[in-house]
Amino acid sequence: MKKVLLINGSPHEKGNTYFALNEAAKTLNEAGLKTEIVWIGVKPVRGCIACGGCVNAGDGHCVFNDDLCNEVIDKLNEADGLIVGSPVYYGTPTGTMLNLIHRVLFAGAKVKGKPAAAVAVCRRGGASAAFQTLQMPFQMVNMPLATSQYWNIVYGREAGEARLDGEGMQTMRTMALNMAWMIRQLTPETAPKYEPWHGTHFIR
């Protein structure tokens, strides 16, 4: 059975980010897909220090194994799609969420061709900036974006208020339906054949 991994980037396990992701998970389940929501927790998640240890090791894991990064890599390798969600802090996603995404992708998780989506949960402002920030890494690693009827944004302050955002909850359900459809359509046999990466910068 196909599976989608959802990551709750909030320090509050059952806050509004959870309720937004859970709405998507229920729709995915109804569409015949398995789901797992991983809570990022309240412990520190170190940032990438660009040491290159993961590249040198070549095993697709971060050399630092003192947080949940490698656990998420293993889960993502077995999943067919990814949804990340974060509350909005100062107009951006949580630092731990960004740290995790950076290290998971840079270390070499098997993500190419797997649909991804981001969800921003907001009290008032900054949601579109946080949403864009969450999505940008996926566009650099050949992960097709699962869209919805609007940007994947849900509003609420106190835990559970997100469920009162009728359009936001509908947006979660539409996103989940689109992801389920994409997962069924995208197969290794139909994947593009990419050129070898040719990295340049503004000097040469």
N, C-alpha and C positions, 0 to 999 in steps of 0.2 A: 504494500500500500504506500502511495506517495505521502510525503511528510513535509510539513512546514515548521521551521524553527522560529519562534518568536522570542525576542529579548526585551525584557522590561528594564530600562535604564534608569528607573526611579529609585531613590533610596527608600521609598515607601512601598513595601511589598504589595499592598492592596489599595494603592492610591488610584487616582484617575487614569494614569498610564495603564495600569493593569486592566481597568474596566474597558478602556478603548481596545487594547489588544485582545481581551477576552471576547469582545463582540466579534472581532475578526476571526478568532479561533473557532467560535461556535458556528459561524457561517462556513468555514473551511471543513469542519467536521460534518456538517449537513451535506456538503458537496462531496463527501466520501474520502477526505484526506485526514491523515493523522496530524496532530499538532502537539507541540511541547512549548510551554512558556518557561523560559529561564530568567530568574530574577538576578539582577546584577549584584544586589546586596548592598551592605553598608561598609564593607571592607575596602581598602584602597585597591585600585587597579592601576598599576604603573603605566606610564606612557612609554612609547617606543623611543629608545635612545640611539637608533640608527647604528647599532654596533655591528650589524651584518652577521651576527651569530646564526640566525635562522637560515640565511643564504648559504653560509659555509657548511652548516649541518645537513642541509638538503632534505630534511625529513618533514617539512611542512609545519613545524612547531616552533614556538618562541623558546629561546634558550632559558628564559626566566619562567620558572614553574611555581611561583609563589602566589598566584591568584587564579582566576577562573579562565584565563585566556585559552590555554591548551584544551581545557574541557570543552569550551565553546567550539574550538576548531574541530575537535572530534565529532561533536554533534552536528556541526554544519556540513562536514564532509559526507555524512550519512543522510542529510536532508535534501529536499528537492527545491526548496524556496526559503527565503529569509524575510522576516519583518522585524524591524527594530523600532522601539518606541522610547521617547524620552520626554520628561517635562521640560518646560522652557525656563532656563535660568539666565537672567540678564541678556535675553534675546538669543541665546544659544542652547544647544543640548547640554546635558550634564557632562562634566569633564571625564567622569569614569566611562560614560558611554562612548565618547569619542576615542579615549585611550584604547578601549577594547576593540572598536572597529578598526582603528589603525593597525594594531598589532595582529589581529586575526587575518586581515587581508594581506599585510606585508609578509607575514610568516609563511604564507603559501596555502591557505585553506582552499579546498577544491570548490570554487564558486563560479567558474566560467560557465555561462549559459543558464545559470539558475536565477529565476526571477527574484527580485528584491523590492521591498517597499519600506518607507519610513513613515513614522507617525509622530507628530508633535502635539503635546498636550499643554494647554496654556490657560492661565487665569485671565489674562487680558490682552497683552501685546507681545510682539516678538516671535509669534508662531511661524510666520512665513520664512523668516530668516533661519530659525532653527530647523525647520523642515528642509529647506534647501541645503543647509550644512550636512544634515544626516544623509541626504541622497547623493551628494557629490562623490564620495568614495566609490560607490557602486558603479558609477558611470565610467570609472577608470579601470575596471577589472572585468568588463564584458558581462555585467549582470543586467539583464533587461529589467526595466522598471515597471512594476505593476501600478497602473494609474487607477483613478477613481472618478467620480462625478465632480469632484472638487479636490483641492489640496487635502492631503490626509492630516487634518487638524481637528482636534476635539477641545472643547472648552469646559472648564470646571475648576473650582477652587478646593472646596472641602471634598474629602474622599467620597466617591459615589455620585457627585454632582455631574460628572461626565455623562452619566446615563440619562440625564435630563436634556442633553444637547441632541435633539432629535435628528437634525441634519448631520451632525458629527457621527452619530451612531450609524446612520444610513450610509455615510461615506465609508465607514469601516467595513460594512457588509458588502458594498459594491467593490471596494478594493479587494476583499477576500475572494469574491466571485471571479474577478478578473485574474487574480493570481492562480486560482484553481484551473481556470481555462487555459492560461499560459503554460502551466506545468504539464497539462495533458497534451498540448500542441508541440512543445519544445522537446525534441529527442536528440540524442547524440547523432543519429543518422541524418538529421536535417540541419545540424549545426554548421555555421560557416567555417571555411578553412582560412585561418588567419595568416597573414604574413608574419615573419619574425619581427619582433619589436625593434624599431629604429628610433632610439632616443636621441634627441638633440636639445640644445638650449639656445639662448639668444646670441651667443657668441659664435658658435659653429654647429 
